[in-house]
Amino acid sequence: MRASDLVDNPALRETLRGTAWVVLAALLVRVLLLVVSRVAQDRFQVNLGNVGQEAACVASALASGKGFSNPFRGYEAPTAWLAPVFPALWSIGYRVFDPETSRGGLYFCQIMNSGFSALTCWPVFWLGNRLFGRKIGTAAAWSWAFLPLAILFPLEWTWDQSLSALTLSVLLCMTYKLRDADAKSKIWSGYGCLWGFAALVNPTLCIVLPFLAGWVAYARSKAAAPSVQPLLRFALLFLLAISPWTLRNYFVLDGAIFIKSNFGLELWLGNNAGVPADDVYAHQLNPMVNFQQRLQLAFAGEPMYMRAKQRAAVEFIRSHPGTFLTLVARRILDTWTAWYDVHIDVWVVALRLGWIWVAFCALLSLTAALGLVLALRRNFVEVLPLGLCAILLPIPYYITHSSLRYRHPIDPLLTILAVYFVGEMVMRIKRSHS
């Protein structure tokens, strides 16, 4: 597709016009909260700090010419602890602002995240409009603009969650477009490249890749449209997009690492005898805060340390299946209600939201689940990609450890489904009184 085609595309122009004001409003709300939070933190000593030490340290190392390394203090070595895209983007801020003398690099990251979150209004509108009509699409976009999760996370968590949410939402838009695309269209190559980008942002997103590709193949087969060759082209571009980083990990870290190295540690932190009874993982054993574990990491090296932790976690799961199931149940509850997360979220604690936050998260999850059930009953095949993402993406966190921000990539989809359910209930009430 040429640039001139984009300008002449009526559907794209309509989408951009329909979301221009909502994107601007979303950005202004987030930037305003950033300013207010900084004033409150400086003048009134309110703890509204940011969380994202590993990303900050790697971004700082990149900006200072040390390469992709040093994920936390006390461990200075090349790393694959994180996926590369977000720290690389953040490093731009640290190249402009010295992290030792200025907060500018942090503000850069928070504003960047706010921009990602605000831009997500566009795919939210597009998906809602395509699946449920313009009214639902518009209402969902405005709901995302003022959704507390979407406002809070870009500022509190200097991580990739806002970029991941935007990327997954755009990928879903492209997934629907592929069903009707010409087999020779360049959108197939773009889809492969965007999936490669998504893997380098947050490799967990790739858990839904084969299922969405399968949906495209099935939907095109019903229309007797060719799919084998374009899907092979998509797969080739995806592999080409991620191969440089994978090769870098192999030669620099001396180990076969897909994108990130830390799965073994995350699995062990969530599944060992040290997990507190009131938590979902043993944060006190993380090498960032545990000197003994940091020594083990330094002496063994990252790949060997991660493999050892994975073996220890698997052994614990095999020998304590009941405990493992209990921990999984806790993490499922936490994913959808923030039941455990609420006690350690610094902004929620500082703002004294407590059970209000839990009630809000549970209500959003419930209405989204009801909206998904209702939508699947009405048009199963059409809504299935949203359902696959909402159901599958949290699974890795059920078995490792949960946090509300880990679920954030599917929050735009939950917002659409929740708005759809509320809209349907309002319409039914109106019909019953007419």
ZIWO-V842113 format. One record per pair of residues at least 12 apart in sequence whose C-alpha atoms are under 6 Angstrom apart, sorted by the first residue. I is the first residue (numbers start at 1). J is the second residue. Records with the same first field share a line. If there is no record, write none. Layout:
BEGIN
I = J + J
END
This chain:
BEGIN
19 = 122
23 = 118 + 119 + 121
26 = 118 + 145
27 = 118
30 = 114 + 151
47 = 350
48 = 347
50 = 156 + 157
51 = 157 + 158
52 = 158 + 159
54 = 71 + 72
55 = 87
57 = 71 + 72
58 = 70 + 71
59 = 87 + 90 + 91
63 = 91 + 94 + 95
80 = 260 + 261
81 = 260 + 261 + 262
82 = 260
83 = 200 + 201 + 260
84 = 200
85 = 200 + 201
86 = 160
90 = 109
93 = 105 + 108
110 = 154 + 155
113 = 154 + 162
114 = 154
116 = 162 + 163
117 = 162
120 = 166
121 = 141
123 = 169 + 170
124 = 141
125 = 137 + 138 + 141
140 = 416 + 419
164 = 409
165 = 409
179 = 216 + 220
183 = 230
188 = 234
189 = 234
192 = 234 + 237 + 238
193 = 237 + 238
196 = 238 + 241 + 242
246 = 258
264 = 306 + 307 + 309 + 310
265 = 306 + 309
266 = 400
267 = 400
268 = 309 + 313
269 = 281 + 282
270 = 400 + 401
271 = 313
280 = 401
281 = 401
328 = 398 + 399
331 = 398 + 402
332 = 398
335 = 404
336 = 365
337 = 358 + 361 + 362
338 = 358
367 = 418
368 = 414 + 417 + 418
371 = 417 + 418 + 421
372 = 417
390 = 410
END
